[in-house]
Amino acid sequence: MSLQPAARTVGFKPGERNVFFHLLTACNLSCRHCYINPQQHGTQTVSSETALQWLRLFARKEKQSNLILLGGEPTLHPQLAAIIKAAKAMRYSVTVDTNGFLHHDLLSNITPEELDYLSFSLDGPTPEVNDPIRGDNVFSTCINNIRRAVDAGFSTSLIYTVSGLNIDHLDKMPELLVQLGIQKFFVQVIGLRGNPAQEKSADSWLVDPAKWLDIVPGVAADAASKGLHVIYPKVYLEPEEVFECAGTVAENYFIFPNGRVYQCPLCEDHPIHSFKIEDNTLLHREGLNEDRFFQLSIPEGCVMNKLLQPENIQYFADGTPQHRISCCLLKQEIVPA
């Protein structure tokens, strides 16, 4: 009997740089859990010239950086293919996160060698689960374009955002992804920002800690046993584990079209970004912003979670937290044997 591969915590690496670049905030879908907040992130599309100027601010000649191109829907950008090619020339590892509609015939305008990963988003193993969250006919369109991308030789991954609406269907995803030829499986936890923060029924998005711990690690192990490379958020720390904030160790930059640059995605609904881009120059902002909080140590773990999403934390009768919340960027990984 073969043992299932074990999950390991992927610690933050000093000097590792991840650039999450939202090229625009427009999208062809209206997902119920979209985190984009136009009032905070802007409504413009970054021109290709500006995009390349901004990418140069974060590129390193001596070391590769990771670039994730986002939106809105990034394939709506008419010059996305040219931006991908230019980013590769700057020594970026490039991933495009897409809802699966692949506008502007993206697959015909780049080669598999020019893109490290094409990452699709689905939130259910069937249209009945996915489409009430992401929109009518989204499941079938995304599935068809995944098949096109795999057949064309692109490296593909899939993101599943776990919430109270779909956690009971997560166990059906590994078999589907194997059938599709997906290589990496990213499980995300819902964040109460953007649309979910505005919904009156926001509580329906939340997943009870016991249910998360009962379901997600087991599904991840099952997916890895089927040959998938699985990454999912740590979320809850064990008693002996030390809390560590990515904002104090790694270099993560979340760039929006209006020039805001955050270090913590939990903060993106608020004007407390650490940096801003003005006149194609990256400037550190003074004042009481997100980076002033990263150094704080509290029993609950992540101070930004405590301040901005306290609904995620449960307490014992004596007031001590039942679980410490890890940094939202801390991941678990299972590499198939």
ROKOL-665123 format. One record per residue (C-alpha): residue number from 0; x, y, z. Coordinates in nm, 2 decimals. Each point is the difference from the previous one (the first is absolute). Example, Ala and Ser with C-alpha at 12.3 -4.5 7.8 and 13.67 -1.06 7.14 Angstrom:
! ROKOL-665123
[pt 0 [1.23 -0.45 0.78]];
[pt 1 [0.14 0.34 -0.07]];
***
This chain:
! ROKOL-665123
[pt 0 [0.00 0.00 0.00]];
[pt 1 [0.16 0.33 -0.11]];
[pt 2 [0.00 0.30 0.24]];
[pt 3 [-0.17 0.32 -0.11]];
[pt 4 [0.24 0.29 -0.05]];
[pt 5 [0.02 0.23 0.30]];
[pt 6 [-0.08 0.37 0.01]];
[pt 7 [0.28 0.24 0.09]];
[pt 8 [-0.02 0.36 0.10]];
[pt 9 [0.17 0.22 -0.26]];
[pt 10 [0.19 0.25 0.21]];
[pt 11 [0.06 0.35 -0.11]];
[pt 12 [0.33 0.05 -0.18]];
[pt 13 [0.20 0.32 0.06]];
[pt 14 [0.06 0.16 -0.34]];
[pt 15 [-0.28 -0.18 -0.17]];
[pt 16 [-0.21 0.24 -0.21]];
[pt 17 [-0.35 -0.05 -0.11]];
[pt 18 [-0.17 0.27 -0.21]];
[pt 19 [-0.38 -0.01 -0.03]];
[pt 20 [-0.08 0.25 -0.28]];
[pt 21 [-0.36 0.09 -0.07]];
[pt 22 [0.01 0.14 -0.35]];
[pt 23 [-0.36 0.11 0.01]];
[pt 24 [-0.31 -0.04 0.22]];
[pt 25 [-0.25 -0.06 -0.28]];
[pt 26 [-0.14 -0.35 -0.04]];
[pt 27 [-0.25 -0.18 -0.22]];
[pt 28 [-0.14 -0.18 0.31]];
[pt 29 [-0.17 0.11 0.32]];
[pt 30 [0.12 -0.26 0.24]];
[pt 31 [-0.17 0.02 0.34]];
[pt 32 [0.32 -0.03 0.18]];
[pt 33 [0.21 0.24 -0.21]];
[pt 34 [0.24 0.20 0.22]];
[pt 35 [0.06 0.29 -0.24]];
[pt 36 [-0.12 0.33 0.15]];
[pt 37 [0.00 0.27 -0.27]];
[pt 38 [-0.02 0.28 0.25]];
[pt 39 [0.33 -0.12 0.15]];
[pt 40 [0.17 -0.15 -0.30]];
[pt 41 [-0.11 0.23 -0.29]];
[pt 42 [-0.19 -0.07 -0.32]];
[pt 43 [0.27 0.06 -0.26]];
[pt 44 [0.20 -0.24 -0.21]];
[pt 45 [0.37 0.03 0.03]];
[pt 46 [0.15 0.07 -0.34]];
[pt 47 [0.26 -0.24 -0.13]];
[pt 48 [0.27 0.27 0.01]];
[pt 49 [-0.09 0.08 0.37]];
[pt 50 [-0.02 -0.37 0.08]];
[pt 51 [0.36 -0.06 -0.12]];
[pt 52 [0.12 0.31 0.19]];
[pt 53 [-0.15 -0.13 0.32]];
[pt 54 [0.13 -0.35 -0.06]];
[pt 55 [0.35 0.14 -0.02]];
[pt 56 [-0.04 0.15 0.35]];
[pt 57 [-0.02 -0.36 0.14]];
[pt 58 [0.22 -0.20 -0.24]];
[pt 59 [0.34 -0.12 0.11]];
[pt 60 [0.28 -0.07 -0.24]];
[pt 61 [0.18 -0.23 0.24]];
[pt 62 [-0.29 -0.21 0.11]];
[pt 63 [-0.33 -0.12 -0.13]];
[pt 64 [-0.32 0.14 0.14]];
[pt 65 [-0.35 -0.15 -0.02]];
[pt 66 [-0.27 0.20 -0.19]];
[pt 67 [-0.37 -0.07 0.02]];
[pt 68 [-0.20 0.20 -0.25]];
[pt 69 [-0.35 0.06 0.12]];
[pt 70 [-0.31 0.22 -0.05]];
[pt 71 [-0.30 0.02 0.00]];
[pt 72 [0.06 -0.24 -0.29]];
[pt 73 [0.35 0.05 -0.13]];
[pt 74 [-0.07 -0.16 -0.34]];
[pt 75 [-0.23 0.31 -0.07]];
[pt 76 [0.32 0.20 -0.03]];
[pt 77 [0.06 0.03 -0.38]];
[pt 78 [0.38 0.00 0.05]];
[pt 79 [0.02 -0.28 0.25]];
[pt 80 [0.21 -0.22 -0.23]];
[pt 81 [0.26 0.27 -0.05]];
[pt 82 [0.01 0.07 0.37]];
[pt 83 [0.07 -0.37 0.07]];
[pt 84 [0.28 -0.01 -0.25]];
[pt 85 [0.16 0.31 0.14]];
[pt 86 [-0.03 -0.12 0.35]];
[pt 87 [0.18 -0.33 -0.09]];
[pt 88 [0.28 0.22 -0.14]];
[pt 89 [0.03 0.17 0.34]];
[pt 90 [0.06 -0.34 0.17]];
[pt 91 [-0.35 -0.04 0.14]];
[pt 92 [-0.16 -0.34 0.04]];
[pt 93 [-0.35 0.08 -0.14]];
[pt 94 [-0.34 -0.13 0.10]];
[pt 95 [-0.33 0.13 -0.14]];
[pt 96 [-0.31 -0.05 0.22]];
[pt 97 [-0.31 -0.02 -0.21]];
[pt 98 [-0.37 -0.07 0.03]];
[pt 99 [0.04 -0.23 -0.30]];
[pt 100 [-0.15 0.21 -0.28]];
[pt 101 [0.34 0.08 -0.16]];
[pt 102 [-0.08 0.32 -0.18]];
[pt 103 [0.20 0.13 -0.29]];
[pt 104 [0.09 -0.35 -0.11]];
[pt 105 [0.28 -0.02 0.26]];
[pt 106 [0.09 -0.36 -0.08]];
[pt 107 [0.08 0.09 -0.36]];
[pt 108 [0.21 0.30 0.09]];
[pt 109 [0.25 -0.16 0.25]];
[pt 110 [0.18 -0.33 0.01]];
[pt 111 [0.02 -0.24 0.30]];
[pt 112 [0.37 0.10 0.04]];
[pt 113 [-0.10 0.36 0.05]];
[pt 114 [-0.24 -0.06 0.29]];
[pt 115 [0.10 -0.20 0.31]];
[pt 116 [-0.36 -0.07 0.11]];
[pt 117 [-0.35 0.07 -0.12]];
[pt 118 [-0.22 -0.02 0.31]];
[pt 119 [-0.37 -0.04 -0.03]];
[pt 120 [-0.27 0.06 0.26]];
[pt 121 [-0.29 -0.23 0.08]];
[pt 122 [-0.20 -0.02 0.32]];
[pt 123 [-0.18 -0.32 -0.05]];
[pt 124 [0.03 -0.34 -0.17]];
[pt 125 [-0.33 0.05 -0.19]];
[pt 126 [-0.19 0.29 -0.15]];
[pt 127 [-0.26 -0.04 0.27]];
[pt 128 [0.26 0.10 0.27]];
[pt 129 [0.23 0.23 -0.20]];
[pt 130 [-0.24 0.21 -0.21]];
[pt 131 [-0.21 0.14 0.29]];
[pt 132 [0.33 0.15 0.13]];
[pt 133 [0.17 0.10 -0.32]];
[pt 134 [-0.28 0.04 -0.26]];
[pt 135 [-0.21 -0.19 -0.25]];
[pt 136 [0.19 -0.22 -0.24]];
[pt 137 [0.34 0.08 0.16]];
[pt 138 [0.07 -0.36 0.09]];
[pt 139 [-0.04 -0.13 -0.36]];
[pt 140 [0.21 0.28 -0.15]];
[pt 141 [0.28 -0.04 0.25]];
[pt 142 [0.01 -0.38 -0.04]];
[pt 143 [0.01 0.03 -0.38]];
[pt 144 [0.29 0.25 0.01]];
[pt 145 [0.19 -0.20 0.26]];
[pt 146 [-0.01 -0.29 -0.25]];
[pt 147 [0.12 0.23 -0.28]];
[pt 148 [0.29 0.13 0.21]];
[pt 149 [0.11 -0.35 0.11]];
[pt 150 [-0.02 -0.13 -0.36]];
[pt 151 [0.21 0.29 -0.11]];
[pt 152 [0.27 -0.09 0.25]];
[pt 153 [-0.04 0.28 0.26]];
[pt 154 [0.08 -0.07 0.37]];
[pt 155 [-0.33 0.04 0.18]];
[pt 156 [-0.13 0.04 0.35]];
[pt 157 [-0.33 0.05 0.16]];
[pt 158 [-0.12 0.22 0.29]];
[pt 159 [-0.30 -0.11 0.21]];
[pt 160 [-0.11 0.27 0.26]];
[pt 161 [-0.15 -0.19 0.29]];
[pt 162 [-0.30 0.15 0.17]];
[pt 163 [-0.31 -0.10 0.19]];
[pt 164 [-0.17 -0.03 -0.34]];
[pt 165 [0.23 -0.27 -0.15]];
[pt 166 [0.22 -0.17 0.26]];
[pt 167 [-0.23 -0.30 0.00]];
[pt 168 [0.09 -0.06 -0.37]];
[pt 169 [0.38 0.04 0.02]];
[pt 170 [0.05 -0.37 0.02]];
[pt 171 [-0.13 -0.04 -0.36]];
[pt 172 [0.27 0.23 -0.14]];
[pt 173 [0.31 -0.23 -0.01]];
[pt 174 [-0.16 -0.25 -0.24]];
[pt 175 [-0.12 0.27 -0.23]];
[pt 176 [0.34 0.17 -0.01]];
[pt 177 [0.17 -0.33 -0.08]];
[pt 178 [-0.24 -0.05 -0.29]];
[pt 179 [0.08 0.35 -0.13]];
[pt 180 [0.38 -0.04 0.02]];
[pt 181 [0.04 0.28 0.26]];
[pt 182 [0.34 -0.01 0.17]];
[pt 183 [-0.03 0.23 0.31]];
[pt 184 [-0.30 0.04 0.23]];
[pt 185 [-0.03 0.31 0.21]];
[pt 186 [-0.26 0.01 0.28]];
[pt 187 [-0.07 0.35 0.13]];
[pt 188 [-0.21 0.11 0.30]];
[pt 189 [-0.26 0.26 -0.05]];
[pt 190 [0.09 0.35 0.12]];
[pt 191 [-0.27 0.24 0.12]];
[pt 192 [0.11 0.29 -0.23]];
[pt 193 [-0.16 0.14 -0.31]];
[pt 194 [-0.34 -0.15 -0.08]];
[pt 195 [-0.01 -0.25 0.30]];
[pt 196 [0.06 0.29 0.24]];
[pt 197 [-0.30 0.18 -0.14]];
[pt 198 [-0.25 -0.29 -0.01]];
[pt 199 [-0.26 0.00 0.28]];
[pt 200 [0.04 -0.38 0.01]];
[pt 201 [0.38 0.03 0.04]];
[pt 202 [-0.01 -0.27 0.28]];
[pt 203 [-0.10 -0.26 -0.27]];
[pt 204 [0.35 0.04 -0.15]];
[pt 205 [0.18 -0.09 0.32]];
[pt 206 [0.13 -0.36 0.06]];
[pt 207 [0.01 -0.13 0.36]];
[pt 208 [0.36 -0.07 0.10]];
[pt 209 [-0.09 -0.36 0.10]];
[pt 210 [-0.16 -0.06 -0.34]];
[pt 211 [0.30 0.15 -0.18]];
[pt 212 [0.24 -0.22 0.19]];
[pt 213 [-0.22 -0.31 -0.05]];
[pt 214 [-0.03 0.04 -0.38]];
[pt 215 [0.27 0.20 -0.17]];
[pt 216 [0.32 -0.18 0.11]];
[pt 217 [-0.16 -0.34 -0.09]];
[pt 218 [-0.11 0.12 -0.34]];
[pt 219 [0.35 0.14 -0.06]];
[pt 220 [0.16 -0.33 0.09]];
[pt 221 [-0.25 -0.18 -0.23]];
[pt 222 [0.09 0.23 -0.29]];
[pt 223 [0.37 -0.05 0.05]];
[pt 224 [-0.05 -0.38 0.01]];
[pt 225 [-0.15 0.04 -0.35]];
[pt 226 [0.31 0.18 -0.13]];
[pt 227 [-0.10 0.37 0.06]];
[pt 228 [0.24 0.25 0.15]];
[pt 229 [-0.22 0.16 0.27]];
[pt 230 [0.04 0.33 0.18]];
[pt 231 [-0.25 0.13 0.27]];
[pt 232 [0.01 0.26 0.27]];
[pt 233 [0.12 -0.09 0.34]];
[pt 234 [-0.28 0.21 0.17]];
[pt 235 [0.04 -0.15 0.35]];
[pt 236 [0.33 -0.04 0.19]];
[pt 237 [0.08 -0.30 0.22]];
[pt 238 [0.07 0.09 0.37]];
[pt 239 [0.38 -0.05 -0.05]];
[pt 240 [0.02 0.20 -0.33]];
[pt 241 [0.14 0.35 0.01]];
[pt 242 [-0.20 0.28 -0.17]];
[pt 243 [0.18 0.18 -0.28]];
[pt 244 [-0.12 0.28 -0.22]];
[pt 245 [0.09 0.01 -0.37]];
[pt 246 [0.02 0.37 0.02]];
[pt 247 [0.31 -0.02 0.22]];
[pt 248 [0.18 -0.28 -0.18]];
[pt 249 [-0.09 -0.04 -0.37]];
[pt 250 [-0.07 0.26 -0.27]];
[pt 251 [-0.36 -0.01 -0.11]];
[pt 252 [-0.14 0.29 -0.21]];
[pt 253 [-0.36 0.03 -0.10]];
[pt 254 [-0.02 0.26 -0.27]];
[pt 255 [-0.33 0.17 -0.11]];
[pt 256 [-0.07 0.22 -0.30]];
[pt 257 [-0.03 0.32 0.21]];
[pt 258 [0.36 -0.05 0.11]];
[pt 259 [-0.07 -0.14 0.35]];
[pt 260 [0.24 -0.27 0.11]];
[pt 261 [-0.09 -0.21 0.30]];
[pt 262 [0.20 -0.26 0.18]];
[pt 263 [-0.29 -0.18 0.16]];
[pt 264 [-0.31 -0.10 -0.20]];
[pt 265 [-0.22 0.02 0.30]];
[pt 266 [0.04 0.38 0.00]];
[pt 267 [-0.11 0.06 -0.36]];
[pt 268 [-0.34 0.14 0.10]];
[pt 269 [0.16 0.29 0.18]];
[pt 270 [0.24 0.28 -0.09]];
[pt 271 [0.28 -0.12 0.22]];
[pt 272 [0.24 -0.12 -0.27]];
[pt 273 [0.37 0.00 0.08]];
[pt 274 [0.11 0.14 -0.34]];
[pt 275 [-0.13 0.20 -0.30]];
[pt 276 [0.13 0.04 -0.35]];
[pt 277 [0.02 0.36 -0.11]];
[pt 278 [0.18 0.12 -0.32]];
[pt 279 [0.12 -0.36 -0.05]];
[pt 280 [0.18 0.01 0.34]];
[pt 281 [-0.08 -0.23 0.29]];
[pt 282 [-0.05 0.21 0.32]];
[pt 283 [-0.04 -0.12 0.36]];
[pt 284 [-0.29 0.17 0.17]];
[pt 285 [0.03 0.15 0.35]];
[pt 286 [-0.27 -0.02 0.26]];
[pt 287 [-0.21 -0.27 0.16]];
[pt 288 [0.00 -0.25 -0.28]];
[pt 289 [0.01 -0.38 -0.02]];
[pt 290 [0.37 -0.04 0.05]];
[pt 291 [-0.02 0.17 0.33]];
[pt 292 [-0.21 -0.29 0.13]];
[pt 293 [0.21 -0.29 -0.13]];
[pt 294 [0.24 0.01 0.30]];
[pt 295 [-0.28 -0.04 0.26]];
[pt 296 [-0.03 -0.33 0.19]];
[pt 297 [-0.34 -0.11 0.12]];
[pt 298 [-0.15 -0.33 0.13]];
[pt 299 [-0.22 -0.03 -0.31]];
[pt 300 [0.30 -0.01 -0.23]];
[pt 301 [-0.06 0.22 -0.31]];
[pt 302 [-0.07 0.36 0.13]];
[pt 303 [-0.16 0.10 -0.34]];
[pt 304 [-0.25 -0.29 0.03]];
[pt 305 [-0.09 0.11 0.35]];
[pt 306 [-0.05 0.36 -0.11]];
[pt 307 [-0.17 -0.05 -0.33]];
[pt 308 [-0.16 -0.35 0.01]];
[pt 309 [-0.07 -0.07 0.36]];
[pt 310 [-0.29 -0.23 -0.10]];
[pt 311 [0.26 -0.26 -0.09]];
[pt 312 [0.11 -0.04 0.37]];
[pt 313 [-0.17 -0.21 0.26]];
[pt 314 [0.07 0.02 0.37]];
[pt 315 [-0.02 -0.22 0.31]];
[pt 316 [-0.21 0.11 0.29]];
[pt 317 [0.30 0.15 0.17]];
[pt 318 [0.07 0.23 -0.30]];
[pt 319 [0.29 -0.19 -0.14]];
[pt 320 [-0.01 -0.07 -0.38]];
[pt 321 [-0.09 -0.36 -0.10]];
[pt 322 [0.24 0.02 -0.29]];
[pt 323 [0.28 0.24 -0.10]];
[pt 324 [-0.05 0.13 -0.35]];
[pt 325 [0.31 -0.03 -0.22]];
[pt 326 [0.12 0.26 -0.25]];
[pt 327 [-0.24 -0.02 -0.29]];
[pt 328 [0.30 -0.06 -0.23]];
[pt 329 [0.13 -0.30 0.19]];
[pt 330 [-0.06 -0.32 -0.20]];
[pt 331 [-0.01 -0.37 0.03]];
[pt 332 [0.14 -0.20 -0.29]];
[pt 333 [-0.03 -0.37 -0.10]];
[pt 334 [0.22 -0.11 -0.28]];
[pt 335 [-0.11 -0.33 -0.16]];
[pt 336 [0.24 -0.29 0.05]];
***
